[in-house]
């Protein structure tokens, strides 16, 4: 060691060992004296020395700077006086460069982290806010909202006793020992388990529903397994997945994890583009991710959003509109909604072109035709009124159509060429408007066709829908194909109070043969007539405070038909008896208050048609359809409903027979020469008029002949062939009554016209009242 003219000794102020020359204080203490000449007692070491402005001596300030006594410097409670630390100084060393001779084993960063933790615990408020307060057991929540659970929630639960924690802790110890997991895993999962148990107490349930584990910050899959083993979790029908990424192969406690559900469609946070479902990326599309790497963030001058990467003071969504905004400044700064396709990459954004020539006021702008295979983002019901207002001044032939739409219209015109009717032009115009506005590349919604046709009487919907459906270009609407009678019944039942509505629905189900026992099946139109008879009665009872049919008494049933007479009283009485008889059999009501309600008999007498009207009926029917209809009703006494349902296969001209279908029964008519000739003329006329008709019914009209649905002809069409004052029912009654005058034999009437014995006796009694008079006793 080289002798520099001094010896190693301790400084009398800081007690540090250094090489001193001809003095008792080190150079650092000399400067300290000059800077702080005042002396006093140091609050840390309790020695008299020169103190700085904070009231500390030089050795204590040096110890605090070296983080040797952070506990005392942070003013923790219970920090007493400290001894001075012995350090070693070198030649010309300063106080800030002094180093300690001895360091504890737990010193360094870990020591400072320990002091910071103690300070954090001391500065924490004494009373933590109450979180996840326990709820009442068995109480059902009105609605459930997702919870925001953070580390602060975990800290607030420290020391709180939680029910089920002992069971869960035993399972945690068992799983850690079984799979060889570290204490860190045990600590983190234990925090989440306690958090889940606190949520369970807040919900007031015995078993925590599995979907609520979505609210946990982490380790949802591990908590699920722990609670399942402890019997504290209500498992979902299918195992749920809570990890946002695939579990690594080193996760020993998850043997067969549930697959990660695909992401739902979402919006990009930067450009607001629609990201399709299935991409596992975050909430930023690929082009915007590339844009973030190239440009700094700031405030967009167009949309006003902050924190977005900018180029020329515009974000990626607003940058393509720079030329448009410069040419036509506008107050609205909207952008076009786009879809971020998976192949989208970063690059220069193509600017939106500026059209210098403004569009004319009378130019017709169609909707954007969708390409084949392109799916709609969302579907809204169209308003066709503005479209018709634009096209009202132009005939259908002048509308510009694409090649596919033009071929579609020509194909329809070729198919319906033989049907030259007024509605033929309606169909062509409807299809032309649809092809012009929507194109012919994607299917058309059936609701759009009907909405368009309802706005103009010169448009038709049903034939166009049938044509498009046959070519696979129509998206059916179930509401349009719903039975009208069924819809009326549902509306009527919805207007009744509960539980009366449910009891009436039981009656409807039994009429449809859906009760406890198999019964007669009735159509919806027949059930609608029954329900229409009793609907005013049920409404009056509901207004009187009757909520269930079990409260109805015999007096109320009799009062419902008291003010009615004739056919109206008979119909209401029959419907009420059917209603309560059915409910009694289904064990819905205890007694049948309508059991002895008198129904009454038909008092009307069949009447003949005047001779002057009957003579001109056949002359009034100028078409083959009208003459055959008159013959079937006036000669063979067939009702209008039976005439409309006769099939072509039921007519056998070779044998001269006609079979009438009445449910499961069949009635065979033998055609005389007059009816046989009219039937033959009609068959020839029908084949020549509509050779391509596939309708199986014998009688068809202009609308039903080529209808793909093959419906029967309507009763209104059959009534048009008769003169005023004559109906099909009156012709039928006249024919049966005339036969009753001639024979007076009810059995002959039954075999000839296929009627029941009660109806036959009624006609015989009307024709020969003297034979049915009761003799006095």
Number of C-alpha atoms within 10 A of each C-alpha: 3 4 7 10 9 12 12 12 16 20 20 13 20 22 18 24 17 22 22 21 14 9 11 14 19 29 17 20 20 13 13 18 17 10 12 16 12 12 14 15 15 20 16 21 16 15 13 13 20 22 23 19 8 8 15 20 27 23 24 23 20 22 21 16 13 16 17 20 20 19 20 17 17 14 11 15 10 8 13 11 12 13 11 17 17 17 18 15 23 15 11 12 14 14 20 13 11 18 17 15 9 9 10 8 7 10 13 13 10 10 17 17 12 15 20 15 12 15 17 11 11 13 10 10 9 8 7 12 9 9 15 18 12 15 14 12 12 10 10 11 9 5 5 9 6 8 12 9 17 13 10 11 17 15 12 16 18 10 7 9 11 15 14 19 18 12 15 23 17 12 18 25 14 13 19 15 11 11 11 10 15 10 11 9 13 15 12 12 20 21 19 22 26 23 26 24 23 26 24 24 22 16 23 19 19 16 17 23 15 18 13 15 24 16 17 19 14 18 18 23 20 21 24 23 17 24 25 18 15 18 16 22 22 16 17 10 7 7 12 20 19 22 17 10 10 11 15 8 8 7 10 13 15 14 9 7 15 15 12 15 12 10 14 11 13 16 18 18 14 20 20 20 21 20 24 17 11 12 16 13 10 13 18 21 28 20 19 25 15 14 22 18 9 13 15 13 16 17 16 22 14 19 15 13 13 13 13 23 22 23 17 10 17 23 28 23 22 23 20 18 22 15 14 15 16 10 11 9 10 10 8 8 12 12 13 10 11 13 16 21 15 12 7 12 15 14 10 11 13 9 13 13 11 13 9 7 6 6 10 7 6 7 8 13 10 11 11 9 15 15 11 10 9 9 9 8 8 5 6 6 9 11 12 15 12 9 17 15 9 13 14 10 8 10 9 17 10 8 15 15 19 15 10 12 21 17 13 18 19 12 13 16 16 9 11 15 11 14 16 10 12 9 16 17 16 20 24 21 20 23 26 23 22 18 23 19 17 18 24 23 17 18 19 21 16 22 19 17 22 18 16 21 18 13 13 13 9 14 22 23 20 13 21 22 22 17 20 19 16 10 10 12 18 20 16 15 12 9 9 11 8 10 12 13 16 15 13 16 20 12 11 15 18 12 11 17 17 14 14 18 18 15 20 21 15 19 23 22 15 22 22 17 15 15 16 10 9 11 12 9 12 14 11 19 15 12 19 18 15 19 23 17 19 19 17 13 18 22 14 13 19 17 11 9 10 18 18 18 22 18 13 18 14 14 10 15 19 16 12 19 20 10 8 14 11 12 15 11 18 18 20 23 24 18 20 25 19 16 24 25 19 21 21 14 15 16 10 15 19 13 17 19 23 23 14 10 15 14 17 14 9 10 9 10 11 16 15 16 18 11 8 8 13 16 11 12 20 19 12 14 18 10 12 17 23 23 22 24 27 26 20 23 23 23 18 20 23 24 17 20 14 13 24 20 19 20 18 15 11 16 22 15 14 7 9 15 16 21 17 20 16 13 6 5 8 11 14 16 19 15 20 12 10 11 20 21 14 18 26 15 15 20 19 11 15 19 11 10 14 16 12 11 16 14 19 17 20 21 25 23 16 13 14 19 25 21 18 14 11 16 17 21 21 16 13 9 14 20 17 12 20 21 16 10 9 15 18 23 15 18 26 24 21 22 20 24 23 17 20 23 15 10 13 20 15 22 15 14 23 16 13 17 19 20 15 14 12 11 13 23 19 22 25 25 21 19 22 14 11 9 11 12 9 7 5 4 3
